[in-house]
Amino acid sequence: MKFSKLILLFNFIISTNLYSQREFIFFGSYNWEKGSEAVYVYELDTVNGKLKKVASSSDVINPGYITISPDGNYVYASSDAKTPNYGTVSSFAFDANKKTLTFLNQQKTRGENPVYVNVDNSGKWLVNATYNQATISVFPLLDNGKIDSMVQHFKFTEGSGVNPKRQEKAHTHSVVFSPDSKTVLFADLGADKILQYPFDANQKQPLIDSKSSFINTKPGSGPRHITFSKNGKLVYSIEELAGMISVYDFSDSNLKEIQRIATHPDKITEGFESSDVHISPDGKFLYATNRGKENNIAIFKVLNDGKLESIGYKKTGGKHPRTFAIDETGKFIIVTNVISQAVTVFKRNLETGMLKKVGKPVKIKNVTCVKIKMY
C-alpha cells in the first residue's frame, strides 16, 4: 500500500509540473504611430495549438524585432524606424503569473532602422543591429530589466554588393549569439559578409573588436538571418537575395562553408525574398521561410554531417512571412505574415518534420516578429 501511494504521489507531482508549464508567444508589429498596440503577448495551448491574447503594449513605435531575456522576465524590442536618429531599443517587464506587460525604458541606437536585437545567455547584455545605416550597438542590462547607456557602437561605412538596388552599401541585418555566447555573428546583407566577434560578458565592452573577423559570402547572396546547431559546431545562414542557405562548419570557431542549398524548387528563378531560418529542438529538421512569389516554409532534413536535404514545402497561409518561431516542445511552428496581417500556427510531425495548419490564422495588425518562451 505504501509503495502504491508513493507511485500515485510521484505521478501526481510529474503531471502537475507538466501542466504547470505554460508557453507565451510574443509578437512585434508595425503600429506606425504611438498610441496603438505594438507588442502583443498570447498564450499557446500546447495541446491544440490555439492562441489566446493576454496582454499588449502601445508604448513604442514599430517594434519590428523583439527578443526575450533568458529568464523570461523581460522583453526587448528594436523600433524598425527609417527616420534618421530615431532608432531605439526598448525594454518591457513581463509577469507570467499576472500576465502583464509593462514598459520600462528606451535608449537610442545611434543608427537608422534597427532590425534585430538579441540578449546574451547571462542576461547582462543587449546587442542591436541597424539596417539603413549599418551599425552595431551594445547596451548593458540592469538588474531591473532596464537598458543602460550604450557602451559600444560600430558603424560600417565601407562595403557593397553586386545588386545595385539592395547592396549599394553595408546593411547589417541580424545579431546571433553562439550557444555558449562566446561568439556573435552579424549578417551583412549589403556587403555579402558575415562578421564574427568574440564576446566576453565579463568585460565592460564585451564585443572584442581587436579580434573580429569576417568571411565573404557569394556575390549577390545577401545573408539575412543565421542560426546555430545546438552544439554550436554548425551555422546556417539564409540568403535573402539568392534564395539559398549556406551551411558552415564552426567546430574550430571559424566559418567554413560545406554546403549551399536552395530554399525553393528549381522552377523558381527569381523573387525569392528568403527571410528566416530555425532548427527544430531535436536538431533533426531545419525550416526556412520564403516571401516574394512563394510565401512558404521550406523544410529540410538535417543529415548526420550537418548538411541539408530538401524534403518539402508548406504554404504559410498568408503573404510575406517575415519571421517564425518553433515552440520549445518542438510541436508547433508559428509564422508572422506581415502583408496579410495574420499569424499562422502549424503542428509539426516530430518524426517526418512535415507541417499541418492548426485552425484559422489569427489576425494581428502589421505583425512582424514572433518569439516563444516556456514558463
Salt bridges, closest charged atoms under 4 A:
GLU37 OE2 - LYS53 NZ 2.52
GLU43 OE1 - LYS99 NZ 2.96
ASP80 OD2 - ARG322 NH2 3.41
GLU168 OE2 - HIS171 NE2 3.14
GLU239 OE1 - ARG260 NH2 2.78
GLU240 OE2 - ARG166 NH1 3.11
GLU240 OE1 - ARG224 NH1 2.83
GLU240 OE2 - ARG291 NH2 3.19
ASP252 OD2 - LYS256 NZ 3.14
GLU257 OE2 - LYS218 NZ 3.25
GLU270 OE2 - LYS293 NZ 3.27
ASP276 OD1 - HIS225 ND1 2.92
ASP276 OD2 - HIS278 NE2 3.09
